[in-house]
């Protein structure tokens, strides 16, 4: 999830646009050249911040006890943004293959090396309507919800307003393995669907990929690291298993002039592992 402004005193353009990268990571079917343990120490940890994200959702330990109120369920909030990251920012039981460091690292679905040539074929031959993703890639989708009385729109600035500068925020997250397969899930089933009981909602959010792991965290995106922490407080709900997603449906969303103006997948914030930057998961 990209950064949200802490207050309206922050510039709503520069503060919200933490990740505008259009580049793609190495192919998901190519073996990564790094492990998570062979990188140099980048420097001292940031101090005094609340719990950070992303994390290994299979590790429930954490030593950051900063407390904030858990956001209500998504059905009681307004959907304000949908965006994707390539690869997964989180590590989980179903997406545990390390893809390397940097903005285009992260984690890949465990089935990434088991795809057939047909599943890896790009039906758009590199000219699809959603950039930074191709068959074989892993993406993490974030459905961002806010307590503000706002409608969905481009960028995470849509999640707050002049009357609601510090909303409660919840992100529903699902990791997908992108394939060339019309029998896989259709992304158009999970896009913005209009108002339900006066609240802006997605058509659907995946419900059959395991019980979501819910925890206190922060915003993500390439601006932040373990040395540069996000000050924002976010309730996360991350599903533990990957699902297969048809690449053509993602291209369709990018070409549809969607309300979020999303047409490319964003980079990742590297995994937060320092116990002092993680909340315990209960």
N, C-alpha and C positions, 0 to 999 in steps of 0.2 A: 504494500500500500504506500503510495507516495505521500509526501509531507503535507500536512494541513497547517495553516497559519495559527499561531498560538492566540493572538488577538488581532483585531482589525487594525491595530497599529502597525502590524507587519504588512509589507506590500503584498496584496492578494495575487500578484502575478509571480514575482520572484520567489516568494515564500512557498507557494503551492507547487511550483513546477520543479520538483526535485529530480525528475527523470524524463528526459526527452530523447533518449537514445533510440535510433532506428536500426542499430546494428543487430545481427543475429549471432548466437553462440556457435561453437563448433557443432557439427552434426551430431545428433543424439546417438547415432549408430557407430560413431568413431570413438575408440577408447580414449578417455580423458588422460591428459599427460601429467596431472598433478594428483596428489592426495591432500586431504584436509590437514595433514600433519607435517608437510614438508615445506611450509612457508615461513619466511622470517618473521620475527616479532615486530609488529608495526608501531609499537610504542605504548605508552601508559594508557590505561582505561580511563574513560570519562568518569567523573565522580559526581555524586549528588543527584543523579537522575532516577526517575522511576524505572520500572521494568521495561526491557527492550524486546524488540521483535525484528527478525524471525528467530526461531529456535527449533531444536529437535523436539517434536511433540511427543516422542517416546520417553523423554527424560523429564520426569516430574519434579526434579530437584531445583531449587533456587534459593538464593540468600537475600534477594531484594524484597523487603517487606513493606514497601510503599503501598498504601492502600487507597483505592478509589472505588467508587460505586460501580458495580457491574451494570453495563448498559442493558436496557430491556431487550426482549427478543426482536428479531428483525421484523416480525409481523406488527410490532407496535411502534416502529420507526419509519422514517421516509428513506427509501432508496435514493441515494444522491449521485452515485457513480458506479460504473463497472469498468474495470480495466484488467489487463493481463500482464504477467511477467514471464520471461523466458530465461532460465528454467524455473523450477520451483525455488522460492525463497526459503521455505521451511524444509526440514528433513523429517520424514515420517516413515512408518512401517512399509508403505507402498511406494515410496520415492526416496531411496536411500543411496543411489549411485552418485558419488561426488563428481560434479562436472567441471570443477576447477575454480580458481580465484577470480576476483575482479567482477566488473559489472555484468559479465555474461557467464558467470559461474553458476553456483547454486547446486541443485540436485535434480536428478532425472528419475523417471518412473522405472521400477525394477524390470519391466518387460521391454525396455528400450532396445535391447540387443536381440530380441526374438521376432522382430517384424520381418515380413516377407518383402521381396522386391516390389510387388504390387502395392503393398501398404505404404512403401516409402516413395512411390512415384508421385510427383507433384502434378496434379491435373491442370494447373495453370502455368506450368513450365517456368516458374520463377516470376510470374506476373500477376499473382493473386492480389485480391483487394485488401488484404491485411498483412502488413509487412513485419519482418523480423521473426516469422514462424514458417516452418515447412514440415512436411510429413516426417515423423521420427522425433520431432522435438517434444519436450515437456513444457507445458505452460501452467502457471498458477493463476487462477482467476479470483479476483476480489470483488465481491458485491459489498459496497460501502453504504452504511446506513447511519442516519443522523437523527437526533431528537429535534433539530430545527424544523420549522415550518417552511420548507423549501422544496422545490421540484428538482428533478434530475437535470444535469447539464454538463457541459465540458469542464474537465478538471475538477480537482477536489475542492476548489473554491465554492463549488455548488453545494457543499455540505454545511456551509455556514452563511450567515447574513449579518447585516448591521444590527439586527435585533437579537442575534444569537451567535455570539462570537466564540463561545466555549461549549459546544454541544457535547452530549454523550454520543460516543461513536462505537459502532459495532461493525466488524468485518466478517462476513461469511466467506470462507475460502475453500476452493476445490482445485485439486491438481489433476490435469488431464494429460494423457498421451495422445498426441495429434497424429492421426493416420489418414491415409487415403482409403476410406471405406464408407460407402453410403449407409451401411448397416450400423455404424457407430453412432454415438449420440450426436444430436443436431444442436449446435450452439444457439440457434434461433429459438429453441424451446426455453432458454434461460435468460433471455434479454428483458429489457424493461417492458412491463405488461400493462401499465396504467395504474389507476387508483383502485384500492380495495379498502372499503370502509373509511374513505377519506385520506388514505395514506398511499404514497407512491411505492409500488412493489415490483419485483421481478416476476415474470411469468411463473418461474419455478427456480428452485435451487436444489441441486442433487441431494437426495435423501437416502440413497442406498449404497453409500461408500464408507459405511462404518459410523459409529457414534462420534460426533465432532468432539475434539478436545478443546475445551474452553479455558482461556487464561487471560490474565492481565498483561498488556504489552504496550507497544508504541506504534507510530507510523514506521514504514520501511522505505525502500527506494534507495537509489545509489548515492544519495547525499550523505547517508549515515553509515556508521561503522561502530566498532567497540571503542573507538577513540573519539568519535563525534556522535553523541547520542541525540535522539529525538526527545523533545520535552512533552510531546503530546501523549495523552492517555487513551488507549483503545482496548475494547473488549474483543478478543479474537475467538473465532469458532472455526477450527480447521479440521477437515475430514481426513481420516488416516489412510485411505486407499485411493489409488489413481482410477480414473475412468477413461475409456477410449472416446475420442472426439473426432468427428469427420472434418478434415481440413476445408472442404468446400463450404461447409456451413459457417466456418470462421471467416472465410473470404466473403461470404454473402453479408455477414454482419458489417464488415469493414466497408463494403460497397453500398450499404443501405442508408447512408447518411444518418446513422444512429444518433440519438439525442446527446450522447456523450462525446461525439466527434472523435471517437477512437478508431484509428486505422493502422496502428502498429502496436507491437508488444514491447514492453519496457524491460530495462535491466533489473538486476537483483541487488539487494543488500546482502552481504555475506552473513552467514550464520553467527548468531550471538551465542557464545559458549561460556563466558565468564559467569560464575554463580552470582556474583554481586550485581549483575545486570539482568538477572532472570527472576521472575516471580515463581514461588512454588505453585505447582498445579495440584489442586485438591480434588 
